[in-house]
Amino acid sequence: MATDSIRASLLDRLLHTANTLSRWAIWVAGALTLIMALYIVADIFIRKFTAYSLGSDELSGYAFAISISWALAFATLQRANIRIDALYQVLPVRLCAILDWIALVGLAVFIAYLTRYAVNVAHTSWTRDATANTVLATPLWIPQYIWAAGLIWLCIVLALMLLRASTALVRGDMAGIRTVCGMRTAQEEAREEAEAGARMARGEAS
């Protein structure tokens, strides 16, 4: 029992670290999206008044894919993924916990398959020295590997979540499973919004 407690504590610390790193990743992803928005606006003006183009259609596609892949881990850690809860709200707590664990396993299997495909695509572009069929002729392996790296990080995060949830399931810790991968309740969302508002108020005051 003590070993399980130590293992759970270690996994909690690892998940906390993963959450911190994932939070930094979404800041970078958000900055990339903002930069691309400004880049597209600049490209529109350049196309309007000159015969040149900055290739924003191609680069924005890469930026969008990369931003999404690197934001997925944080969304998963925050349990922001969409799930249908029509029956979930009225089911017994133990059954809900088991369903949460099954949902996490299903998500992990799907993402593992998707990541394997993404890595294969990037590796193929690397070995064939493939480039985009555009004026920029971008080596495709560059954006593809960055995109795949975001999915690999998501796999690592899911593995940690699954280990923690499985440990909680073995110990019969239903609340622990819900904390890791359960659906967010209206009360939790309201509390988090209130805390975020309080942080913003403190920031403005300082």
Secondary structure, DSSP 8 states (H G I E B T S, - for coil): -HHHHHHHHHHHHHHHHHHHHHHHHHHHHHHHHHHHHHHHHHHHHHHHHSS----HHHHHHHHHHHHHHHHHHHHHHTT-S----TTGGGS-HHHHHHHHHHHHHHHHHHHHHHHHHHHHHHHHHHHTT-B-SSSS--BTHHHHHHHHHHHHHHHHHHHHHHHHHHHHHHHT-HHHHHHHHS---HHHHHHHHHHHHHHHHHHHH-
